[in-house]
């Protein structure tokens, strides 16, 4: 294999790797946003007065 072809192959591999990393970073960022939104939703849905007292009359 000549040097030019090897250089092209290495550059293509590097571009593929960089693209894969960029997609992975985007996916991680989306998951972080989704998890933060879910945490906010759960915090808003909590009702602190529930479970604070028990009716024991029979």
The 8 nearest C-alpha neighbors of each residue, nearest first, counted from 0:
[[1, 5, 4, 2, 3, 6, 8, 7],
 [0, 2, 4, 3, 5, 6, 7, 8],
 [1, 3, 5, 4, 6, 0, 7, 8],
 [4, 2, 6, 5, 1, 7, 0, 8],
 [5, 3, 7, 6, 2, 1, 8, 0],
 [4, 6, 2, 8, 3, 7, 9, 1],
 [7, 5, 3, 9, 4, 8, 2, 10],
 [6, 8, 10, 4, 5, 9, 11, 3],
 [9, 7, 5, 11, 6, 10, 4, 12],
 [10, 8, 12, 6, 7, 11, 5, 13],
 [9, 11, 13, 7, 12, 8, 6, 14],
 [12, 10, 14, 8, 13, 9, 7, 15],
 [11, 13, 9, 15, 10, 14, 16, 8],
 [12, 14, 10, 16, 11, 15, 17, 9],
 [13, 15, 11, 17, 16, 12, 18, 10],
 [16, 14, 18, 12, 13, 17, 19, 11],
 [15, 17, 13, 19, 18, 14, 12, 20],
 [18, 16, 20, 14, 19, 15, 13, 21],
 [19, 17, 21, 15, 16, 20, 14, 22],
 [20, 18, 16, 22, 17, 21, 23, 15],
 [19, 21, 23, 17, 18, 22, 24, 16],
 [20, 22, 18, 24, 23, 19, 17, 25],
 [23, 21, 25, 19, 20, 24, 26, 18],
 [22, 24, 20, 26, 25, 21, 19, 27],
 [25, 23, 27, 21, 26, 22, 20, 28],
 [24, 26, 28, 22, 23, 27, 29, 21],
 [27, 25, 23, 29, 28, 24, 22, 30],
 [28, 26, 24, 30, 25, 29, 23, 31],
 [27, 29, 25, 31, 26, 30, 24, 32],
 [30, 28, 26, 32, 31, 27, 33, 25],
 [31, 29, 33, 27, 28, 32, 34, 26],
 [30, 32, 28, 34, 29, 33, 35, 27],
 [33, 31, 29, 35, 30, 34, 36, 28],
 [34, 32, 30, 36, 31, 35, 29, 37],
 [35, 33, 37, 31, 36, 32, 30, 38],
 [36, 34, 38, 32, 37, 33, 31, 39],
 [37, 35, 39, 33, 34, 38, 40, 32],
 [38, 36, 40, 34, 39, 35, 41, 33],
 [37, 39, 35, 41, 40, 36, 42, 34],
 [40, 38, 42, 36, 37, 41, 43, 35],
 [39, 41, 37, 43, 38, 42, 36, 44],
 [42, 40, 44, 38, 43, 39, 37, 45],
 [41, 43, 39, 40, 45, 44, 38, 37],
 [44, 42, 40, 41, 45, 39, 46, 38],
 [45, 43, 41, 42, 40, 46, 39, 47],
 [46, 44, 42, 43, 47, 41, 49, 40],
 [45, 47, 48, 49, 44, 43, 42, 50],
 [46, 48, 49, 45, 51, 50, 44, 42],
 [49, 47, 46, 51, 50, 52, 45, 53],
 [50, 48, 47, 51, 46, 52, 45, 53],
 [49, 51, 52, 48, 53, 47, 46, 54],
 [50, 52, 49, 48, 53, 47, 46, 54],
 [53, 51, 50, 54, 49, 48, 55, 47],
 [52, 54, 55, 50, 51, 56, 49, 48],
 [53, 55, 56, 52, 57, 50, 51, 49],
 [54, 56, 53, 57, 52, 50, 51, 49],
 [57, 55, 54, 53, 52, 51, 50, 49],
 [56, 55, 54, 53, 52, 50, 51, 49]]
